[in-house]
């Protein structure tokens, strides 16, 4: 009786492994859902034309909303807090574009 029970246990483990592998392959092959966050594939333009996407604002946002959004994004990405100098310069440039204070040269980087 013991060898029979051991054989059943081995067969059950083999079937469980087989179904586990099939489930993993189906999981890997599933199409991406709309709920998954998609990031912008491209980088920054040499001179920023629209700052709304970087500051998460609408096109004609009031100046106080632009300054508030700039402050929130800059606090999270400031170079003194471990952020990138390049990204900080682009955040500042986005604020300038949104406030209508564009510079001719673009970013320092």
Helices and strands as residue ranges (DSSP letters): H 2-29, H 52-55, H 63-77, G 79-81, H 85-99
